[in-house]
């Protein structure tokens, strides 16, 4: 029979487990930000490609006179492929995160549902737009507004959700691997 663990405030083992869970979920936010940066990079390449004209000297095949349009198209294609790969990886991470988050919805109590919803809003669906329409990651304030709770409640829900996942993390990590 598994041993029953009682955790106290400041328990180093518990803090390490929660940090591991937080780091795993942090990958989602980092990947979402990287995907946005890659989207901007692709857009810059497309903008540059539409301004490019062919450059030829009198010699049709002289060294150093490459086809700027071909180079621009190749750069756009390479960056677009990388963007597709990154978006696919982010989607897979999100699907796994949703299944892991679902593990803490026990008995469908209001607190476990709120904890799971806070984790979803902050880590899984972490992108939003600022007033000017620019990409930004959600803050605790954004999550609290989305969930209709106080900011401190949103922070507590995220923390409780991470702590609940830390308790079962080894089991769900094996199942998802």
C-alpha positions in Angstrom: 0.0 0.0 0.0 1.3 3.4 -0.9 2.3 5.6 2.0 0.1 8.6 2.9 1.9 11.9 2.7 1.1 14.8 4.9 2.5 18.0 3.6 3.4 21.0 5.7 4.0 24.6 4.7 7.6 24.9 3.5 8.0 21.2 2.7 11.0 21.0 0.3 9.8 17.9 -1.4 6.4 19.4 -2.1 7.9 22.6 -3.4 10.2 20.7 -5.7 7.2 18.7 -7.1 5.1 21.8 -7.6 8.1 23.5 -9.3 8.3 20.5 -11.7 4.6 20.8 -12.6 4.9 24.6 -13.0 7.9 24.2 -15.3 6.1 21.7 -17.4 3.0 24.0 -17.8 5.4 27.0 -18.3 6.5 25.3 -21.6 3.0 26.0 -23.0 3.3 29.8 -22.4 6.9 29.8 -23.7 5.8 27.9 -26.8 2.8 30.2 -27.4 5.2 33.1 -27.3 7.7 31.5 -29.6 4.9 30.7 -32.1 3.8 34.3 -32.1 7.4 35.4 -32.7 7.7 33.0 -35.6 4.4 34.3 -37.0 5.8 37.8 -37.0 9.0 36.6 -38.6 7.1 34.9 -41.4 5.1 38.1 -41.9 8.3 40.2 -42.1 9.7 37.7 -44.7 6.4 37.9 -46.7 6.6 41.7 -46.6 10.2 41.7 -47.7 9.4 39.2 -50.5 6.7 41.5 -51.9 9.1 44.4 -52.1 11.9 42.4 -53.8 12.6 42.8 -57.5 15.0 40.7 -59.5 18.5 42.1 -59.7 20.6 41.3 -62.8 23.8 42.7 -64.1 24.8 42.5 -67.8 26.0 38.9 -67.2 23.2 36.4 -66.8 25.0 34.0 -64.6 27.7 36.0 -63.0 28.7 35.1 -59.5 27.1 37.1 -56.7 24.0 38.0 -58.7 21.5 35.7 -57.2 17.8 35.8 -57.7 16.4 37.9 -54.8 12.9 36.7 -55.4 13.9 33.0 -55.2 15.9 33.7 -52.0 13.0 35.5 -50.5 10.6 32.7 -51.4 13.0 30.1 -49.9 13.2 32.1 -46.7 9.5 32.4 -46.4 9.0 28.7 -47.1 11.6 27.7 -44.5 10.1 30.0 -41.9 6.6 28.8 -42.7 7.6 25.2 -42.3 9.1 26.0 -38.9 6.0 27.8 -37.9 3.9 24.8 -38.9 6.1 22.5 -36.9 6.0 24.8 -33.8 2.2 25.1 -34.0 1.8 21.3 -34.3 4.1 20.9 -31.2 2.1 23.5 -29.3 -1.2 21.8 -30.2 0.1 18.4 -28.9 1.3 20.0 -25.7 -2.1 21.7 -25.2 -3.9 18.4 -25.7 -1.7 16.7 -23.2 -2.1 19.6 -20.8 -5.9 19.4 -21.0 -5.8 15.7 -20.2 -3.5 16.3 -17.3 -5.6 19.2 -16.0 -8.7 17.1 -16.2 -7.1 14.7 -13.6 -7.7 17.3 -10.9 -11.4 17.6 -11.5 -12.4 15.2 -8.8 -16.0 14.9 -7.8 -16.7 18.0 -9.8 -16.6 20.3 -6.8 -16.6 24.0 -7.4 -13.1 24.5 -6.2 -11.6 21.7 -8.3 -13.5 23.0 -11.4 -12.3 26.6 -10.7 -8.7 25.3 -10.2 -8.8 23.4 -13.5 -10.4 26.4 -15.3 -7.7 28.8 -13.9 -4.9 26.5 -15.1 -6.6 26.3 -18.5 -6.9 30.1 -18.8 -3.4 30.9 -17.6 -1.3 28.1 -19.1 -3.3 26.4 -22.0 -5.2 29.3 -23.5 -2.6 31.9 -22.5 -2.7 34.2 -25.5 -4.6 37.4 -25.6 -4.4 40.9 -27.3 -3.7 44.2 -25.7 -5.7 47.4 -26.4 -3.7 48.0 -29.6 -4.3 44.5 -30.8 -0.8 43.2 -30.1 -0.1 39.7 -28.8 0.5 39.3 -25.1 0.4 36.5 -22.6 -2.4 36.5 -20.1 -1.7 37.9 -16.7 -3.3 36.9 -13.4 -5.6 39.9 -13.8 -6.7 38.8 -17.3 -7.5 35.3 -15.9 -9.5 36.8 -13.0 -11.5 38.9 -15.3 -12.2 36.0 -17.6 -13.3 33.8 -14.7 -15.2 36.6 -12.9 -13.3 36.2 -9.7 -10.9 38.4 -7.7 -7.2 38.4 -8.8 -6.1 36.8 -5.5 -8.7 34.0 -6.1 -7.3 33.3 -9.6 -3.7 33.2 -8.2 -4.9 30.8 -5.4 -6.7 28.6 -7.9 -3.7 28.3 -10.1 -1.5 27.5 -7.1 -4.0 24.9 -5.8 -4.3 23.4 -9.2 -0.5 23.0 -9.5 -0.3 21.6 -6.0 -3.1 19.1 -6.8 -1.3 18.0 -9.9 2.0 17.7 -8.1 0.4 15.1 -5.8 -0.5 12.9 -8.8 2.2 14.0 -11.2 4.3 10.8 -11.2 1.2 8.7 -12.0 -0.1 10.9 -14.8 3.4 11.4 -16.3 3.7 7.7 -16.7 0.2 7.4 -18.4 0.9 10.3 -20.8 4.4 9.2 -21.7 
